[in-house]
Amino acid sequence: MLPGAANRMMKMAETSIEAHHQTAVADADLQNSAAHSIDNRGLIEHRQQIVFSAVTILALLGTFVMD
């Protein structure tokens, strides 16, 4: 058997595990960012609906007042 072969194999395995862990953490961060973006988009759309509803109601009220 080669001297130090077991240590080299263990070091390679640990390096591989660490790389996999870093990739998993990066993927989780990306998914969290996408989820926050979707949440923010929903909030913006809700606010737009409220504003457009208010404008529509004001336009209808203005129409009735002009009669």
N, C-alpha and C positions, 0 to 999 in steps of 0.2 A: 504494500500500500504506500502511496505517496505521502510524505510528511506534510501536514497542514492542509490536506485535501478536505477533511471534514470541516475545518474552520472556514475554508473558502466557500464550501457548499452552503454552510449556515449563513455566511455573510450575504451570499447571492440570494438566498431565500428571504432573509430579512429585508434586503433592498427591494425585492419584488413585492413583498407584502406592504412595505411603506409606500411604494409607487401606486399600488392598487388603492390604498387608503387615501392618498392625496387625490387620486382621480375620483373616488367616491365622494369626497368632501366637495370637490369642485362641481361635480354633477348636482349635489344637493343644493349648493349655493345658486347654481343656475336655475334650478327648479323653483327655489324660493323667490328669486327675482322675477321669474315669469308669473308666479302666483300673485305677487304684489302688484305687478303691472296690470293683470286682469282685474284685480280688486279695484285699483285706481280707475281703470277704464269704466267699470260699472258705476262708480260714484260720479264720475263726470257725466255719463249718459243720464243718470238720474237727475242731476242738477239741470241738464239741458232740457229734459222733459218738463221740469217745473217751470223753467223760464219760458219755454214755448207755450205752455198752458196759460201762464199769466198773460203773455202777449195776446193770445187768442181771446181770452176772456175780456181783456181791455178793449180789443178791437170790436168784439160783439157789443159790449156796453156802449162804446162810442157810436156804433151804428144805431142803437136804440135811442140814444140821446139826440142824435142828429135828426131823427124823424120828427 
